[in-house]
Amino acid sequence: MPMEIAIKGVSTRKVRRITEELCGTSFSESTVSKLWQALDLMVRDSNERPLEKTTYLSVNVEALQLKVRKNGRVVPQSAMAAVGVNAAGYREILGLMIGDGESEASWSEFFIGLKQWGLRGVYLVLSYHRGLLVNAVHRHFQGVAWKGCKDHLM
């Protein structure tokens, strides 16, 4: 739930009111802000962990459209995520990134980051079919099969 609250951009004041109603206790705005900073560090550390020790047979990439406060304005952003399936069949979140949209440049930046942390050995990339995303997949994962996600086709 804290991650969902952070992603939706709920203000620190609203979080204080929510915790008061649900838990009978409240956190100060500065405490909530410190928790968000700690969450940012956890996401960064997860994104920067080495991936080269594991082969991920398939990678599913997805984006979630968000409205976030940036420089005092509410602007559209995309939260891009990659989930890999390793040789033992287990899923792992490989990376998360907030981008200015689902442009080919944003997807390329995301894929370059994954490869810098050692993502190798991918056989299949799954995603919804957006031309710019598919172009970025083919550019950064040359020779890898791409398949459209059946959920998005429905």
Z-matrix of the N, CA and C atoms (Angstrom, degrees):
N
C 1 1.445
C 2 1.521 1 112.31
N 3 1.342 2 120.97 1 -41.26
C 4 1.459 3 119.64 2 178.38
C 5 1.531 4 111.78 3 -57.79
N 6 1.343 5 117.44 4 -38.40
C 7 1.460 6 120.06 5 179.64
C 8 1.526 7 109.81 6 -64.73
N 9 1.325 8 117.43 7 -41.75
C 10 1.459 9 121.06 8 179.82
C 11 1.525 10 110.38 9 -63.65
N 12 1.331 11 116.93 10 -41.09
C 13 1.465 12 120.91 11 178.27
C 14 1.521 13 109.87 12 -62.46
N 15 1.336 14 116.73 13 -43.32
C 16 1.460 15 120.03 14 -179.77
C 17 1.512 16 111.20 15 -65.08
N 18 1.332 17 117.23 16 -44.11
C 19 1.455 18 121.46 17 -177.76
C 20 1.525 19 110.83 18 -63.85
N 21 1.329 20 116.53 19 -38.18
C 22 1.460 21 119.26 20 -178.72
C 23 1.526 22 112.47 21 -77.81
N 24 1.330 23 116.80 22 -4.88
C 25 1.454 24 119.45 23 175.33
C 26 1.520 25 113.90 24 74.09
N 27 1.327 26 117.71 25 31.98
C 28 1.455 27 121.25 26 179.12
C 29 1.525 28 108.43 27 -68.77
N 30 1.322 29 116.13 28 134.82
C 31 1.463 30 120.54 29 -176.92
C 32 1.526 31 110.91 30 -67.91
N 33 1.332 32 115.57 31 157.98
C 34 1.464 33 120.43 32 179.04
C 35 1.525 34 110.69 33 -63.51
N 36 1.335 35 117.94 34 -32.87
C 37 1.467 36 121.28 35 177.98
C 38 1.528 37 110.97 36 -64.94
N 39 1.342 38 116.19 37 -42.19
C 40 1.471 39 119.61 38 179.42
C 41 1.522 40 110.83 39 -66.07
N 42 1.334 41 116.94 40 -39.46
C 43 1.468 42 120.29 41 177.91
C 44 1.518 43 109.72 42 -61.03
N 45 1.321 44 117.30 43 -42.19
C 46 1.465 45 121.47 44 178.84
C 47 1.532 46 109.86 45 -59.45
N 48 1.338 47 117.13 46 -45.57
C 49 1.469 48 121.15 47 179.67
C 50 1.535 49 111.27 48 -65.41
N 51 1.320 50 117.15 49 -41.20
C 52 1.467 51 121.37 50 -179.34
C 53 1.522 52 111.01 51 -63.57
N 54 1.343 53 117.40 52 -46.83
C 55 1.465 54 119.70 53 -179.58
C 56 1.528 55 110.98 54 -64.92
N 57 1.323 56 116.46 55 -33.22
C 58 1.457 57 120.34 56 177.27
C 59 1.531 58 110.51 57 -64.05
N 60 1.351 59 116.25 58 -45.39
C 61 1.466 60 120.63 59 -179.53
C 62 1.524 61 112.29 60 -67.98
N 63 1.346 62 116.62 61 -44.68
C 64 1.465 63 120.55 62 -174.56
C 65 1.516 64 113.51 63 -79.63
N 66 1.319 65 116.79 64 -38.73
C 67 1.469 66 120.45 65 -170.85
C 68 1.520 67 114.21 66 -110.60
N 69 1.326 68 116.80 67 -9.05
C 70 1.457 69 118.51 68 -177.81
C 71 1.510 70 113.13 69 76.75
N 72 1.309 71 116.65 70 8.35
C 73 1.464 72 121.87 71 177.59
C 74 1.517 73 107.75 72 -139.82
N 75 1.298 74 116.04 73 159.74
C 76 1.469 75 117.67 74 179.08
C 77 1.515 76 110.06 75 -132.59
N 78 1.298 77 114.52 76 157.48
C 79 1.454 78 121.99 77 176.25
C 80 1.515 79 107.74 78 -110.38
N 81 1.293 80 116.88 79 143.39
C 82 1.459 81 119.62 80 177.26
C 83 1.524 82 109.35 81 -68.44
N 84 1.323 83 115.67 82 159.91
C 85 1.463 84 120.33 83 178.63
C 86 1.528 85 110.41 84 -59.38
N 87 1.325 86 117.29 85 -36.05
C 88 1.478 87 119.54 86 -179.94
C 89 1.527 88 111.01 87 -68.73
N 90 1.347 89 117.60 88 -35.29
C 91 1.471 90 120.77 89 176.99
C 92 1.522 91 110.25 90 -65.99
N 93 1.332 92 117.08 91 -43.81
C 94 1.463 93 120.84 92 178.02
C 95 1.527 94 109.69 93 -61.59
N 96 1.311 95 116.51 94 -42.38
C 97 1.469 96 120.86 95 178.87
C 98 1.534 97 110.70 96 -61.20
N 99 1.334 98 116.80 97 -41.13
C 100 1.476 99 120.84 98 177.75
C 101 1.525 100 111.13 99 -64.76
N 102 1.340 101 116.39 100 -38.07
C 103 1.466 102 119.91 101 177.45
C 104 1.525 103 110.47 102 -63.42
N 105 1.342 104 117.81 103 -41.30
C 106 1.472 105 121.64 104 177.95
C 107 1.520 106 110.11 105 -62.50
N 108 1.353 107 116.56 106 -41.17
C 109 1.463 108 119.49 107 178.63
C 110 1.526 109 110.69 108 -62.55
N 111 1.332 110 116.79 109 -41.50
C 112 1.466 111 120.69 110 177.76
C 113 1.524 112 110.43 111 -63.32
N 114 1.344 113 116.90 112 -40.07
C 115 1.460 114 121.15 113 177.40
C 116 1.522 115 110.84 114 -62.87
N 117 1.325 116 117.11 115 -41.61
C 118 1.466 117 121.16 116 176.27
C 119 1.523 118 111.10 117 -57.31
N 120 1.338 119 116.73 118 -43.79
C 121 1.469 120 120.67 119 179.47
C 122 1.528 121 111.27 120 -64.66
N 123 1.332 122 116.43 121 -39.69
C 124 1.466 123 119.90 122 179.32
C 125 1.525 124 110.92 123 -63.82
N 126 1.334 125 116.98 124 -43.06
C 127 1.466 126 120.41 125 178.33
C 128 1.518 127 109.79 126 -64.55
N 129 1.336 128 117.87 127 -43.75
C 130 1.465 129 120.67 128 179.19
C 131 1.529 130 111.15 129 -60.96
N 132 1.329 131 116.76 130 -45.95
C 133 1.466 132 120.18 131 179.29
C 134 1.521 133 111.45 132 -61.38
N 135 1.331 134 116.90 133 -39.82
C 136 1.459 135 120.58 134 177.92
C 137 1.519 136 110.65 135 -64.81
N 138 1.325 137 116.29 136 -42.74
C 139 1.467 138 120.72 137 -179.97
C 140 1.523 139 112.06 138 -65.34
N 141 1.322 140 117.35 139 -29.57
C 142 1.463 141 120.63 140 -174.19
C 143 1.520 142 113.68 141 -98.36
N 144 1.321 143 117.25 142 7.75
C 145 1.465 144 118.50 143 179.17
C 146 1.531 145 108.85 144 -73.60
N 147 1.332 146 116.61 145 148.37
C 148 1.467 147 118.62 146 -179.67
C 149 1.531 148 111.77 147 -68.26
N 150 1.323 149 115.45 148 135.99
C 151 1.466 150 121.31 149 -179.45
C 152 1.529 151 112.34 150 -107.18
N 153 1.330 152 117.38 151 -5.96
C 154 1.470 153 119.04 152 -171.62
C 155 1.524 154 114.60 153 -70.95
N 156 1.317 155 118.55 154 -13.42
C 157 1.464 156 120.60 155 -178.46
C 158 1.522 157 112.83 156 -77.15
N 159 1.332 158 116.79 157 -14.65
C 160 1.465 159 121.38 158 -175.76
C 161 1.516 160 109.72 159 -124.78
N 162 1.315 161 116.35 160 141.88
C 163 1.464 162 121.25 161 172.90
C 164 1.520 163 107.57 162 -95.46
N 165 1.307 164 115.92 163 127.88
C 166 1.457 165 121.23 164 177.80
C 167 1.516 166 107.78 165 -105.94
N 168 1.336 167 116.08 166 112.46
C 169 1.451 168 120.92 167 -175.13
C 170 1.522 169 111.92 168 -68.10
N 171 1.318 170 116.40 169 -37.78
C 172 1.458 171 119.30 170 177.15
C 173 1.520 172 109.17 171 -137.80
N 174 1.321 173 114.63 172 152.99
C 175 1.459 174 121.48 173 178.57
C 176 1.525 175 107.22 174 -132.00
N 177 1.311 176 115.61 175 127.13
C 178 1.457 177 121.91 176 176.96
C 179 1.525 178 107.09 177 -102.94
N 180 1.330 179 117.56 178 123.65
C 181 1.462 180 120.99 179 178.76
C 182 1.516 181 109.48 180 -113.09
N 183 1.308 182 115.28 181 143.24
C 184 1.460 183 122.10 182 -172.55
C 185 1.524 184 108.00 183 -151.35
N 186 1.325 185 116.26 184 155.67
C 187 1.459 186 120.82 185 174.37
C 188 1.518 187 109.60 186 -134.58
N 189 1.304 188 114.57 187 146.36
C 190 1.451 189 122.42 188 177.47
C 191 1.523 190 107.14 189 -118.78
N 192 1.318 191 116.94 190 127.98
C 193 1.463 192 121.16 191 179.89
C 194 1.521 193 109.25 192 -82.87
N 195 1.326 194 115.84 193 130.38
C 196 1.463 195 121.99 194 -177.62
C 197 1.521 196 110.16 195 -130.48
N 198 1.294 197 115.42 196 160.03
C 199 1.463 198 121.62 197 167.98
C 200 1.520 199 105.16 198 -113.87
N 201 1.329 200 117.09 199 122.40
C 202 1.461 201 120.92 200 -177.75
C 203 1.522 202 110.21 201 -127.40
N 204 1.321 203 114.77 202 155.63
C 205 1.450 204 120.35 203 176.65
C 206 1.527 205 107.89 204 -85.40
N 207 1.327 206 115.72 205 124.36
C 208 1.463 207 121.46 206 -177.67
C 209 1.526 208 107.52 207 -141.29
N 210 1.317 209 115.80 208 120.29
C 211 1.465 210 121.02 209 -179.15
C 212 1.530 211 111.70 210 53.98
N 213 1.332 212 115.91 211 41.78
C 214 1.455 213 120.36 212 176.33
C 215 1.517 214 115.79 213 79.64
N 216 1.329 215 117.71 214 3.07
C 217 1.474 216 121.46 215 179.43
C 218 1.510 217 109.55 216 -124.57
N 219 1.313 218 116.57 217 155.03
C 220 1.468 219 121.31 218 174.05
C 221 1.521 220 107.01 219 -94.59
N 222 1.328 221 115.95 220 121.25
C 223 1.462 222 121.46 221 -176.31
C 224 1.528 223 110.21 222 -130.66
N 225 1.338 224 116.94 223 153.23
C 226 1.475 225 119.30 224 176.86
C 227 1.529 226 110.56 225 -74.58
N 228 1.307 227 116.14 226 139.93
C 229 1.459 228 123.45 227 176.75
C 230 1.522 229 108.12 228 -139.66
N 231 1.321 230 115.92 229 166.11
C 232 1.459 231 121.39 230 175.89
C 233 1.521 232 109.03 231 -122.24
N 234 1.333 233 116.06 232 131.03
C 235 1.457 234 121.27 233 172.44
C 236 1.522 235 106.05 234 -97.03
N 237 1.342 236 116.08 235 109.57
C 238 1.461 237 121.37 236 -178.01
C 239 1.530 238 109.17 237 -97.15
N 240 1.307 239 115.96 238 137.61
C 241 1.460 240 121.19 239 -177.93
C 242 1.520 241 110.02 240 -135.61
N 243 1.330 242 115.13 241 148.88
C 244 1.460 243 121.90 242 174.12
C 245 1.521 244 108.36 243 -128.83
N 246 1.337 245 115.77 244 129.48
C 247 1.459 246 122.21 245 177.42
C 248 1.518 247 106.72 246 -119.81
N 249 1.325 248 116.52 247 124.08
C 250 1.453 249 121.51 248 -179.38
C 251 1.510 250 111.50 249 -103.91
N 252 1.335 251 115.38 250 150.99
C 253 1.464 252 121.45 251 173.07
C 254 1.520 253 106.64 252 -110.50
N 255 1.336 254 115.98 253 119.63
C 256 1.469 255 119.44 254 -177.12
C 257 1.527 256 111.25 255 -83.60
N 258 1.313 257 116.56 256 177.66
C 259 1.468 258 121.80 257 -175.78
C 260 1.529 259 112.83 258 -62.18
N 261 1.329 260 116.97 259 -24.66
C 262 1.468 261 120.64 260 178.42
C 263 1.527 262 111.56 261 -85.00
N 264 1.339 263 116.97 262 -2.48
C 265 1.459 264 120.98 263 177.60
C 266 1.518 265 114.94 264 90.19
N 267 1.343 266 117.38 265 7.80
C 268 1.456 267 120.63 266 -179.85
C 269 1.522 268 111.07 267 -92.74
N 270 1.325 269 115.51 268 144.58
C 271 1.462 270 121.26 269 177.62
C 272 1.518 271 110.65 270 -89.97
N 273 1.330 272 114.89 271 143.61
C 274 1.456 273 121.34 272 176.26
C 275 1.514 274 108.86 273 -139.02
N 276 1.317 275 116.36 274 139.15
C 277 1.458 276 119.01 275 171.69
C 278 1.520 277 106.78 276 -73.85
N 279 1.331 278 116.06 277 121.12
C 280 1.456 279 120.88 278 -177.62
C 281 1.516 280 112.39 279 -91.90
N 282 1.305 281 117.01 280 -29.89
C 283 1.454 282 118.61 281 -179.75
C 284 1.513 283 112.40 282 -175.86
N 285 1.331 284 114.40 283 156.87
C 286 1.453 285 123.68 284 176.61
C 287 1.519 286 107.68 285 -135.23
N 288 1.319 287 116.71 286 144.11
C 289 1.460 288 120.02 287 176.93
C 290 1.521 289 109.48 288 -153.87
N 291 1.319 290 115.76 289 139.21
C 292 1.457 291 121.28 290 173.33
C 293 1.523 292 106.95 291 -95.19
N 294 1.325 293 116.16 292 127.60
C 295 1.460 294 121.28 293 -179.40
C 296 1.517 295 111.20 294 -125.68
N 297 1.311 296 116.02 295 168.08
C 298 1.464 297 121.53 296 -178.64
C 299 1.520 298 112.70 297 -76.57
N 300 1.267 299 118.14 298 2.94
C 301 1.454 300 122.36 299 179.61
C 302 1.508 301 108.20 300 154.04
N 303 1.305 302 115.63 301 -177.46
C 304 1.454 303 120.55 302 -178.92
C 305 1.526 304 110.22 303 -96.24
N 306 1.292 305 115.73 304 53.08
C 307 1.453 306 119.82 305 177.87
C 308 1.532 307 109.08 306 -83.13
N 309 1.313 308 115.16 307 164.18
C 310 1.461 309 119.35 308 175.87
C 311 1.527 310 109.82 309 -61.38
N 312 1.341 311 116.38 310 -36.02
C 313 1.471 312 120.74 311 179.50
C 314 1.529 313 111.50 312 -64.40
N 315 1.342 314 117.57 313 -41.82
C 316 1.468 315 120.35 314 178.86
C 317 1.519 316 111.27 315 -65.17
N 318 1.341 317 116.36 316 -45.40
C 319 1.466 318 119.35 317 178.34
C 320 1.525 319 110.27 318 -63.46
N 321 1.317 320 117.33 319 -39.50
C 322 1.470 321 120.20 320 178.91
C 323 1.519 322 110.68 321 -61.93
N 324 1.331 323 116.94 322 -44.41
C 325 1.467 324 120.62 323 178.50
C 326 1.524 325 110.55 324 -59.26
N 327 1.325 326 116.45 325 -42.20
C 328 1.461 327 121.39 326 179.37
C 329 1.528 328 110.72 327 -63.59
N 330 1.327 329 117.29 328 -47.14
C 331 1.465 330 121.00 329 -179.05
C 332 1.529 331 111.56 330 -66.45
N 333 1.314 332 117.77 331 -38.66
C 334 1.470 333 121.13 332 177.02
C 335 1.527 334 109.53 333 -60.16
N 336 1.329 335 116.70 334 -43.18
C 337 1.471 336 120.13 335 177.30
C 338 1.511 337 112.60 336 -60.16
N 339 1.326 338 117.18 337 -44.26
C 340 1.468 339 120.49 338 178.50
C 341 1.525 340 111.07 339 -61.11
N 342 1.326 341 116.15 340 -42.10
C 343 1.461 342 119.52 341 -179.26
C 344 1.528 343 111.57 342 -70.28
N 345 1.331 344 117.54 343 -33.22
C 346 1.464 345 120.39 344 176.81
C 347 1.522 346 111.41 345 -63.76
N 348 1.330 347 116.85 346 -30.63
C 349 1.456 348 120.35 347 178.40
C 350 1.515 349 112.22 348 -88.27
N 351 1.342 350 116.70 349 7.17
C 352 1.460 351 119.77 350 169.57
C 353 1.510 352 116.67 351 104.22
N 354 1.324 353 119.11 352 11.07
C 355 1.459 354 119.35 353 179.03
C 356 1.525 355 109.53 354 -64.59
N 357 1.326 356 116.32 355 118.33
C 358 1.460 357 123.10 356 -178.38
C 359 1.526 358 109.02 357 -143.97
N 360 1.325 359 116.06 358 166.72
C 361 1.456 360 121.10 359 171.91
C 362 1.515 361 115.10 360 74.42
N 363 1.317 362 118.05 361 16.64
C 364 1.464 363 121.10 362 -179.33
C 365 1.529 364 109.13 363 -73.68
N 366 1.329 365 117.07 364 132.27
C 367 1.463 366 122.48 365 177.74
C 368 1.525 367 112.35 366 -99.80
N 369 1.345 368 116.27 367 -30.82
C 370 1.455 369 120.66 368 -172.29
C 371 1.526 370 109.78 369 -144.15
N 372 1.333 371 116.48 370 134.08
C 373 1.464 372 122.18 371 172.10
C 374 1.521 373 107.18 372 -114.68
N 375 1.335 374 115.54 373 128.52
C 376 1.464 375 122.33 374 178.87
C 377 1.524 376 108.76 375 -110.47
N 378 1.315 377 116.75 376 136.10
C 379 1.457 378 120.65 377 176.64
C 380 1.512 379 108.49 378 -162.50
N 381 1.319 380 115.53 379 174.09
C 382 1.454 381 119.43 380 170.03
C 383 1.520 382 106.39 381 -76.36
N 384 1.301 383 117.83 382 165.04
C 385 1.463 384 120.59 383 -175.55
C 386 1.519 385 110.40 384 -94.49
N 387 1.293 386 115.04 385 101.03
C 388 1.456 387 122.96 386 169.96
C 389 1.515 388 104.49 387 -127.08
N 390 1.304 389 116.47 388 125.52
C 391 1.459 390 120.93 389 -174.85
C 392 1.514 391 114.49 390 -49.38
N 393 1.344 392 117.22 391 -44.60
C 394 1.466 393 120.33 392 -176.86
C 395 1.523 394 111.29 393 -68.30
N 396 1.312 395 116.64 394 -37.83
C 397 1.463 396 120.61 395 177.04
C 398 1.523 397 110.21 396 -65.52
N 399 1.317 398 116.80 397 -47.10
C 400 1.463 399 121.00 398 -179.35
C 401 1.529 400 110.17 399 -62.50
N 402 1.333 401 117.38 400 -39.78
C 403 1.471 402 120.47 401 176.28
C 404 1.525 403 111.02 402 -58.97
N 405 1.328 404 116.77 403 -44.80
C 406 1.467 405 120.54 404 179.99
C 407 1.529 406 111.00 405 -65.23
N 408 1.336 407 117.30 406 -38.96
C 409 1.474 408 120.83 407 177.42
C 410 1.524 409 109.39 408 -58.86
N 411 1.329 410 116.60 409 -50.35
C 412 1.470 411 119.76 410 -177.09
C 413 1.530 412 112.03 411 -66.02
N 414 1.320 413 117.47 412 -31.83
C 415 1.467 414 119.47 413 179.64
C 416 1.531 415 111.70 414 -72.14
N 417 1.328 416 117.42 415 -39.11
C 418 1.467 417 120.17 416 -173.00
C 419 1.518 418 114.11 417 -98.09
N 420 1.316 419 117.83 418 -15.28
C 421 1.459 420 121.47 419 177.72
C 422 1.524 421 107.97 420 -126.33
N 423 1.303 422 116.10 421 62.76
C 424 1.467 423 121.49 422 -176.10
C 425 1.526 424 110.67 423 -61.20
N 426 1.330 425 114.67 424 134.02
C 427 1.459 426 120.64 425 179.03
C 428 1.513 427 114.11 426 83.52
N 429 1.329 428 117.14 427 -1.97
C 430 1.462 429 121.60 428 -179.93
C 431 1.523 430 108.63 429 -90.92
N 432 1.315 431 115.91 430 139.63
C 433 1.469 432 120.00 431 178.16
C 434 1.527 433 109.38 432 -72.70
N 435 1.319 434 115.56 433 144.07
C 436 1.464 435 121.46 434 175.58
C 437 1.526 436 108.01 435 -118.64
N 438 1.313 437 116.01 436 140.63
C 439 1.467 438 120.20 437 177.63
C 440 1.516 439 108.83 438 -138.29
N 441 1.333 440 115.35 439 137.04
C 442 1.465 441 120.55 440 175.80
C 443 1.515 442 110.66 441 -71.27
N 444 1.289 443 116.25 442 144.08
C 445 1.468 444 122.33 443 -179.63
C 446 1.520 445 109.72 444 -72.55
N 447 1.321 446 117.93 445 128.36
C 448 1.466 447 121.47 446 -177.90
C 449 1.516 448 112.11 447 -65.21
N 450 1.351 449 118.00 448 -30.68
C 451 1.460 450 120.26 449 178.93
C 452 1.530 451 110.93 450 -64.02
N 453 1.330 452 116.38 451 -38.82
C 454 1.451 453 119.44 452 179.96
C 455 1.523 454 112.02 453 -73.12
N 456 1.313 455 116.88 454 -30.27
C 457 1.458 456 119.73 455 177.79
C 458 1.511 457 111.67 456 -66.75
N 459 1.346 458 116.16 457 -33.77
C 460 1.459 459 120.97 458 -179.94
C 461 1.506 460 109.21 459 -70.89
